[in-house]
């Protein structure tokens, strides 16, 4: 009953002070093909911006993390280079409590995968359930409580850019290891290395059907991965390729599959044939020369270093970390692409350059995962595995209602980035309900005592929120009002 009373008080206070995300007509949505669905729950467009005059360290910490804790803000206050150097330091340890939580989350999947006997339907359903929960839980836990925040925001980007969906079977079984060993391990390294690791991962091979791609002897290789590799992962739809190129790429990567025993990448020469390229020619300036698996590896390295890939990838990074309004021909994209090529596809220098261009930063509304992670990061200390498990049902329900369960987007293009992609009146109530659930620890998480808007936001509350908080009857309502406020909806 207390929680219902708090929610009612929150809604009344929000209505009275206007501390909600503003709605305005947006016109009809553009039609989207079925394979590129829009989010089921969306956020009304907002004119909200960060308060004027934020300290530079706070603005940097908000933009390049899931939530500005005091330690993170202190590091960022010393400047972009100090912040990046600290975040990129290979000696920087993860919080012990976060490591313990992640170990516990992963162990549940490891034990379930090993202990469920047989391949009957019930065992497969249970494996799928545990894999789904593990993938989503580890993403949320690291976003909320990792000490390595730059890695987490970069990994969040690449979980969409090189997306594998847990909505698909059997790729779901490989997503927990894909998240840990490919995406997070490579998110701040060279994109050329990350692209190759993704292409040879069990998750991607199964998800886009290259695991069964055979060529030669009249067989036609599967084109699914080849098509998404060009359209989504590298040069982009305007990158200068055609349908003949897709066919040729599928031949180059034919025979890339998994060992049936170890489920690790292997190359089967009997399944491989260069097809049209056997008679000569090139794909986007690349020609086969080494033979077998080395040709595929060489081609991926070539793709990663193409100027078209640099521009497409850097445009997407600019939209994530700078502004929704960045266009592909923006001079900033050219600057970022030049950095990318000069640094041999390294991602961290591109992010550092984007961080230095705070003059171009536009308001970025927090996507659902970002919103929930920020509430956990600023409102709750790192929980034990038992506490996290107790809150897991409410956490999952909140992310599902908001429309962004990690790794669950059904199409290979990943969750949309722009505010407009999440536009619609349905999300307002979902965000209010999430604010109330977060204010109560999602039914199981510990909470910081005596919360204040400044502690949760990182800066002083605006006039409307400050006025509402002054009359709040409990710490729960203070948290809920702050989490639902316009100030908290942006990063």
Steps between C-alpha positions, in 0.01 A plus 500: 500500500789734578641465151163581345471808720848611398419455133183704537692775676765493231245539222328786677830675560612449144177641365512797734859603427510405133800274561419268213637447156311735271286359218449661165350376173753325282298418190466152353787261545687391191421142400762250612553159335406202717866394537582841645222535764462807717502482882170381649505772767630848434591828661322824415729752333644750743623854495683430824871580507756477773501799735717784374846536645566139603861451608702350216584191702137425571398542137782269388416239763133502400573463131760222527356291781170358617495731801723769654625371835716739707822312420425504129417871503822576689701317234315673216544841663874478429431492127427266212849351486517430872158336491580287194846404624351379828222305329739343248769408753536119470596487869170659605321237708134422494312550826533178701127498576414544131736219402339274759151584372600434140667172594179392670284595200729313261522196725123452484521465121812280514338264747171488310671434167699214651238344725187487287505152345380406155366696208132461578271799464481576873879509536537722194237742629673522837840556338348773287340665801822500700708622203255784439501607863880472522562715191262773615614485864872530428441797267290680760733421791811622319324812374386586850793409722817452295798717584595485129225726372660601171523133405135447590363788290717386207379143546141623505561663162656189348232270641273681254750551219603130496168379634399142570148452634403283795156485339642244255577136566759352515718816487367593847719230655816676381409859592637497860849404376466734198430788737795418725767370262430698183307822559630612841846359444539691173285811541795734557752326276537499123179461303686276253562252783147530637347442157704182448419373850130560435512327160662191655280490810250221546229758571536685169566188293177345627288817508562596137524141371860498382551189711333296224627697199644272232623580150632301204360191326188692406429619854404863560647654819272669750505878450353614833826583676663641187210742454493623860879518510492759223176680582520515881850418621734677258446723196125558545219488248653792305850352507529425130423127486236319294326163497785339310735607779273335760517172306879522474540573873281200582737284294808647670356407841360162402629218718518723810319284752520337844664182615209274602678387815660813645257747336804714420575660165642275233552518124384221271686509168250259343225758557698788350508636148579850376228482238509802263831616648670181382519655155644828629351830604469676833254591776522864607864507393600170662629198305557148634861398525561269795234234458264334748428655835777757459311660213199558723714645777678725252171622358362591843817692581465681166136587572582640843756739350291634212421874512131414453511284815678777689233753405204270569628376835608848613166647399326246723744568785439875463124449521545295817748723681461847346153576364202346321523780245840396361469413129733272301653800321564700818862624524521341844443158341789568264721594796406186692551283191844650445589412861366147451711442189810667641476285815457177300130454589550554877171599667628674815668789313176564310306522827767727649467733201120503537542583870711803409219636285261590780414812297303268269326296767124504468246373755491121509197335659586191697386183330325252732811299594686826561215628717474188716879465531529867604237453771686195633842663470404812694235353730629158605836364619622182333268219614582144587393232253209412729380862509534531124306177448224628729465813283543326167130451427417867551812608310406280207141622504614864498736452205236302313235768558742770387589301189871425540595169654874462428569288190128442430453726195382247239678640192875511430514882493475528881294740707439845345713786626317827439244656731252506213516122466360472852227762453144433609275570799502144631837526671409775747306268731765230462768748605295616799449138607871431454583803714276368779646150475856636504417717801415182690801304380302291251384281786840374614792739452666697779459879487719792597360670809365856505501561125507853358443614142859627493635156592281327240545754221854618567383864506243718671137436410306744288240722666202273431668184627645680802154626594344157464771332705460748787152362566587136438385287794769232473837409354318269258308792355819711475658224293192449285457871429864533405507189281185618317621858456606649164849554642543127549371407153803647323868416510 
